[in-house]
Amino acid sequence: MWGYAMRKVGMLPLMVAGLIAVANAGAASAALVGQSVSTGIAALKEWNVVAFNNFSTANHVGGRALVGGNLNVTNGVMAMDGSSLNSSSYGTPAITVAGSANFSNASVNAAGVQVGGNLTGNFNNNGSGAVQVGGTAQSQQNFAVQGNQGASFTNTLISQANDIKVSLTSLSSNLAALASTGGVTVGGDSNNQSITVSGTGLKVLNWTEAMFEGNQNQQLAMTVPSGATLVINVAGTDIDFNRNFNTYANMSNVLFNFYEATTLDIGRQFSGSILGVFADITGGNSGNIDGSVIGRSVVQNANGEIHNVPFQGDLSSVGSVVSTAPEPSTWAMLILGFGLVGLAMRRRERRALIIQMA
C-alpha cells in the first residue's frame, strides 16, 4: 500500500506541470484577444477602424486600425493623432494587418506597424515604432524593417483579427436584441430632425432603414447628456446616408448598430460610432466620420477623414460571454496539460495491473 501511495504522490509533479501550463496559457499575451461580448466592447474603444477583410484609404485616419485582410493607403496619414493617441492597455500598435499592406505617399504618426503578409511601397514612420512583417518587406529610406518574421508571427495576427471579428459580431447581435427604452425622443420635420436623450444609463432606439436615411439634405441633430449611452439599432440591408449630421457634445457615447446591413454608404459628415459587422462600408465622399468604424470591409475616399473619436459609452450591462472556446494557443497548452495527466494515469493503471497479477 505504501508503494502504491508513493506512486500516486509521484504523479503530482506531472499533474501540476500540466495544470500550471494551462493556467499560464491565458497570460501568454497582453494583446486584446478572446471571443466574448466584453472583448467586442473593448475593441470599440481600442481601434478607430476595424475591417474584417480589406481597408482602403485615400485620406487621414486619426486612431489605430486593425485589418483582417489587406491594407492599401494612398495619400493618407494613419494614426494621425500620433503622440496624443489614447493609450492602450494591451500594447496595441498603430496598425495591425493580418494580410499584406501597401503604402503610397503615406505616413504613420503613432508607434508600431505589424503586417502578417508582405509590405510594399514606402511611408514615413513618424511614430518611430518597430515595423514588423511576417513576409517580405520593401526597404524603407528612413527606418529599418524587421521582415520575414515567419508563420508564427503571421498566425498570431490572424488569430487576433478572428477573435475581434467574432466578438464584435456577437456584440452586434446582442445589441440588436435590445428593446427600445424610454428617455429617447425623436422630433422634427422634413427639414430638421432631432433625437433627444434624457436621463442616464443605457438608452436604446430601434429604427428602420427609412427612418435612419430620412430625407436627403435633412438636418439630424442629437442631444445626449454625459451620463447616458445611446445605441441606435438600424434595420435594413442596403443603407445610404446623405443627411447633414454635424458634431455634438458626447457623440463618443453614441453607437449606430447596422446589424443587417451588407452595404453602407456614408455620403456626408457622420457623428457617432458605426458598427456594421456584415457591411461593406464606404465613407469619405463628402464629409468626415467622427467615431469608430467597424465593417466587413471599409473604403475611405479622398473627401473625408475618419477622426479618432473612440466609443466611450457604457455597455457593461450587455457584456456577457458568448463563446467559451479557448484560443489555439490555449488549446495547445490544454492538450499538453491533460496529456501529461493522462500519461500518468495510464502508467498507474499498468502498474496496478502488474501488482494484481503478481
N, C-alpha and C positions, 0 to 999 in steps of 0.2 A: 504493500500500500504506500509505503514511504517513497519507493522508487516511482510509483505511478503519480503520486502527488508532486514529486520533483519534476517529472516530465511535464505536468500541467503548468507548473511555475515557469519551466523553461520555454513554454510557448509565449509567455508575456512579452518578452522583448520584440518578437516578431509581430505580435498583435499591436503593441504600442507603436512600433515603427510605422506600420501601415496606417494606423489611426492618426498619427502625427502628420503623415503625408497628406491625408485627407483634410485635416484641419488647416494645414498650411497652404493648401491649394487655393483657397479663396483669397489669400493675401498675396498672391504672386504678382499682382499688378495693381497700380494705382489708377489705371485707366477706367473711364466710365463704361462699364460693361454690365451684363445681366439682363435677363428678359423679364421685365416687370413694368407695371404702370408707373411706379415710382422712378424707375430709370428713364422712362419717357418724359416725365415731368422735369427731371434734372437735365435731360438733353435739350429741352426747350430753352433752358437758361444758359446752357453751355455753348451752343453754336448759333451763329447768326443765320447760317444756311445749312440745311441738311438735304442732300439729294441722294435718294436711294440708288439711282442709276447715274446719269450724267449731269454735269453742271457746266454750262457755257455762259461766260460773262464778257460783256464789252464795256463795262463800267466799274465803278468802285463798290466794294463790299466792306462795310465797316468792321465787322467782327470775324470770328472764326468760321471755318467751313469744313464740313465733313461730307465726302463724296464717295458713294459706294461703287461708282463706275469710273468714268474718265472725266478729267477736268480740262477745260480749254479757256484760257484767259487771254483776251486781246484788248490792249489799250486800257487796262484796268489796274487798280491797286487793291490787293487782297489784304484783309486785316488792316484796313485803312487807319483805324484809330490808334494803331501802334502801341506805344508805351502806356497809353491811357486805357487800353483794353481791360475790361473787368477781369480780375484774377481768377484763375482756375484752381479748384481744389484737387483736380485729377491730373495736373501737369499736361493738359491738352495743348498741342501745338497750334499755331495759327492755321495751318492747312493740313488736313488728313485726307489722303486719297487712296482708296483700295486698288483702283486701276492705275492708268497712266495719266500723266499730266503734260500739257503743252502750254508754254508761255510765249507771248509775243508782245513786245513793248509794254511790259508789266513790271510791277513792284510788289513786294511783300513787306509790310511795315512792322508786323509783330514777329516774335521769335518762333522758329520751328516750322519745318516743312517735312512731312513724311509721305512718300509716294510708294505704293506697293509694286506698281509696274515699272514702266520706263519714263524717264524725264527728258523732254525735248524742248528746244527753244531756250531763250535767255530771259532772266529777270533780275532786278536789283533786290538784293537781300538786305533791305534796310533794317530788318529786325535783328540781324546778326546771329540768329539761332542756327542750330545744326540743320543741314539739309540731308536727309537720309532717303535712299532709293533702293527698293528691292531688286530692280533690274538694272538696265544700263542707263547712264546719265550723260547728257551732253555737258561738256566742260563749260564752266561759267567764268567770267572775267574777274569778278571782284570777290569771289569766295570759293572755298573748296566744297565739293560734293562727296558724300560718303555713299558711293554706288555699290551695286552687287551685294546687297545685304542678305539676299537669299530667300528661300521659300518660307522659312520660319517667320521672318520679318513680315513678308507679304501676307501670309495666312493669318497673322495676328491682326493686321489691319482689316482684312476681310471679315474675320470673326467679330471684331468690334462693330463694324458697319452693319453686319447682320443682326447683332444684338439690338442696336439702336433702332433698326427698322422694325423688328418685332415689337419692341417696347412702345414706340410711337404709334404703331398700328393698333396695338391693344388700347393705348390711351384714347385714341380717336374713337374706337368702338365703345369704350366705357362712357365717354362724354356724350356720344350720340344717344345713349340710352337714358340720359337725364331728362326729366320733365321740366317744362318751363316753370319758373318760380315767380313769386311776387317781387315787387320792388324794381320792375323794369317797365318803363312806359315808352311807347312808340307814338310819336305825334307828327304833325306837319301836313304838308300838301304836296302837289306835284312839283313845286319849285324847291321846297325845303323840307327835309325830313329830319327828325331828331329821335335819339334814343337817350333816355334819362334814367340813370340808376339811382335809387335811394337806399339808404341803409348800408350795412357792411356784410362781409361774408361772401359766399359763392352765389352768384346770380346766373340764371340760365334763360336764354331766349332762343326758341326754335322757330326758324324761318324757312319759307320755301325759296326756291331759286328766284321766282318773280319778285318776292318781297325784297330779297337782297339786291338784285340788279336794279330795281326801281326804274326811274325814267332817266334817259341819257341827259347828262349835264345837271341832274338834280343834286342839290347840296345835301350831304349827310353830315349831321353834327352829333357829337357824342359828349355826354356829361357823366363822368364816373368819379365818385369820391375815392379818396386814397385808401380807405379800408375795405373796398369792395373788389371782387374779381368777377369779370363778366365773360361767360362763354356763350358764343352765338353759334348754334348748330345750323348749318345751311344745307338743305337738301338739294338734290339736282346733280346731274352728271356733266353737263356742258355749260359752264358759267362764264359770262363776260361782264366785267365791271368797268363802267365808263362814267361813273359819277364823280363829283368833286367831294373829296373826303380829306379835309385838312387835319393837321395835327391838333391834339387836345391834351389836357392835363391827365396824367395817369393812364396814358394809352398802353404802357407796358403791362397793365393789368387786364388787358382785353385779348381774347383768343377767338379767332374765327375757325371753326372746325368744319371743313368741307368733306364730310365723311363719305359722300357718294361720288364726288367729282372725279372724272377722268381727264378733263381739260379745264383749266382755269386761267383765263386771260385777264390780267390787271392792266387796264388801259390808261389809268391816271394815278394820281397820288393816292396812296393807301396807308392808313394809320392803324396799326394793330398787328398782332402776330397771325400767321397763316399756317394752318395745319391741314394739308391735303395729301394724305398718305397714298392715295391711288391716282393722283393728278399729275399731269404734265403741266407745269406752271410757267407762264410767260409774263414777265414784267419789264419795266424799263422802257415802255413805249412812249409815255408822256407824263412822267412824274416818278417820284421816289416811293419806296416801300419802307416804312418805319416800323420794324418789328422782325421777329424771327420768321423764316420762310422754310417750310418743310414740305417736300414733294417727292413724287416718284422720280421726276426729272425737273430741272429748273433751267430756264433760259432767261438771261437778263440782257435786254437790248441796251443800246448806247444812250438812250434819252432818260435814264433814271438810275439812281443809286439805290442800294439796299443798305439802310442805315442800321447801326448797331443799337437797337432798342430791344434788348433781350426781354423775353417774357418774365415778369416778376410776380404774377398772380399766385394766389394760394389755392392749389388743387389737392391739398393733403387729404381731403375727405374722399377723393376718388382714387387715392394711391393704394390699391390692393394688388398683390402679386397675382399674375395671370398665367405664369409658366414657371414650373419648378425644375425644368430640365437643366442639369449642370452644363457649364461651358465645356468645350472639348478638352481643355487643359485639366479641368476638374475631373472629367470622366477618366482621363489617363491616370490621375492620382488615385481615384476611387478603385480602378481596376488593380493598380499596384497594391493598395492597402488591403482590399478584400482577397486578392490573390495570395498575399502573404499569409493572411489568416486561414484561407482555405488549404494552403500547403501544409501549414502547421497541423490543422485538424486531420488531414489525410495521414500524416505521419503518426499522429496519436492513435488513429484507428488501426493502422497496420501493427503498431507495437502492442496494442491491446490484444489483437488477434493472435500474435505470436505468443504472448503470455498465456492466453487461454489454451492454445494448442500444447504448450509445454506442460 
